[in-house]
Amino acid sequence: MHWRRNCAPDLRVFPADAEISILDLPRYTQAQLANGIQENGYSETVGKRNIRILGDVAVAEQYLTMNFPSGAQNAAIDFFSLVRTQDRWRIVSVVSDNVGPGEN
């Protein structure tokens, strides 16, 4: 198994929705820094976690609360897709979104 840069076969992208984007790690980091994360920062409080393993693939759902210096908080979830290769789990993708009231 290997990673091919800038390759996203068969992905359906929604160009009319500015809130949806597909980023590689360097572009994700750049987007985070552009939003003031480097200057202001935030911490995360880990919440409930669900993990489902099917053979050599797994999905992990991680709920969290983002805590900003201003006192503002934001509930969110990260979905991790993983694959086991050479007796190690490797992250294939991470998808994140905000969580509404009562969704966690």
N, C-alpha and C positions, 0 to 999 in steps of 0.2 A: 504494500500500500504506500502511496506517495501523494504528496500535495502538489497540485498544479496551480500556480499563481494566476490570478485574474480569470479563473475558469468557473463559470456558474452555469452548467448545462441544464436545460429544461426547467429553469426557474421562471415563474410567472411574476413579473414585476409590474407594479401599478404606478405608471408614470404620472398619473393625475393626482396621486396622494403624496404630498411632500413629507409625510410622517413615516413613510416606509422606504427604507434604503438597505442595500446590501453592501457591506464594507469589509475589506480585508483588515487585518490588524493595524497596519500603519495608518490607513484612512480612518479607522475607528478612533485610534489615539488622537489623531489630528482633530477630528470632530469633537471629541471630549474636551480637548484643550481650548478649542474655539468657543466653547460654552462657559468658560471661566472656571472650569474645574481645577486647573492648576493653581490659580490664585485663591479661590474660595474653599475648595475641597468639600468633602462630605464624608460621613462615616456610614456604615451599613449595620443595621441590627438584623441578624439572621432569624428567620421565622421557620415555619413548617417546611419540611422537605419530603418529597415523594420520589422514590427510585423504582424503576421497573427494568428488570434485566431479562432479556430473551436471548439465550445463547451468548453470542459474542457481541451483541449490541445492547445498549441501554439508553434510557431517557431519565434524566433527573430534573425535577421541578423544584426550584428553590425560591421560596417567598422571602422577601426582605423589606425592610423599611430604610429609605435613604434619609439621613439626618443632616440637614444643612446648618451652617453656622448661624443663620438668621433665626433658627428655631423651627423653620418649616420642615415638614416631613412629607415623604412621598412613598406610598406603598407600591411595590413592584414585584415582578416575578422574572426569573431567569430560567430558560429551558436549555439544558445541556444535552446534546446528542453525543454519545460515546461509542467507541468500538474497541474491542480487546484484540490487540495484536502482540505477539511475542510475550504473552503473559502480563501485559500492562494495559491499563485503560487509557485511551487517548481521546481528547475532546475533538470532535469533528466540527461542531458548530454550537454557537450560543445565540439564542433569540431571547430578547427582553421586551417587556411591555409594562405599562402601568397597570395597577390592579384597582378596580373600583371597590366601593364599600361592600362588605359582605362576600367578596370573591376569594378571600384567603381563609 
